[in-house]
């Protein structure tokens, strides 16, 4: 029997401080204030999201400390429907928007750049190392303005892998259609209870600048033997200011 839900995006508040020291060296600190999943009421908890040092020389950029993660941010912006569902990396804990580690990037030309990263994999809320480090290498292609492709490969010492395919199309000034398919696996089925494939299809209506309404159908297909498939219908809402 389908289940029906209405989800509303919650705002997070943050304070950012950035200082440039010249010769390409800068430091950045960001405090994020939001609701923790460990707290059931409306209490707000403050986190240090970024505490990083950056060095830029020409087209080369090196970041260290509690840094922003390029692949997470790119995928989230490309997906574009976070208020409906988290990106693949966020949903299955493959990465966070910020993490403790090192990253570098290099822009070879206007149409191609590359980056690499190594982080502890716990995100900015838990800086200790638990299930192993995360490594990643990516290449971003921008052949023409408005068209961008991203190739990324990552290794998680927890021996998990997966992929996400998603697309959207605008059918009118106020209506978009979207679809996404995820697939999560673990080596030797060590995490079979959470391994699954999942799909979401739906539409987004934007009657005005500050409101988005998105009915969608979600399907989860567990890989564990005997586990039941799940089907749910949602209406996700976004209210911006």
Secondary structure, DSSP 8 states (H G I E B T S, - for coil): ---EEEEE----EEEEEEEEEETTEEEEEEEEEE--TT--SS--EEEEEEEEEEEEETTEEEEEEEEE-HHHHHHHHHH--TTTS--HHHHTTS--SEEEEEEEEEEEETTEEEEEEEE-SS-SS--S--S--EEEEEEEEEEETTEEEEEEEEEETT-EEEEEEEEEEE-SSSEEEEEEEEEEEEGGGTTTTT-EEEEEEEEEEEEETTEEEEEEEEEEEE-STT---EEEEEEEEEE--
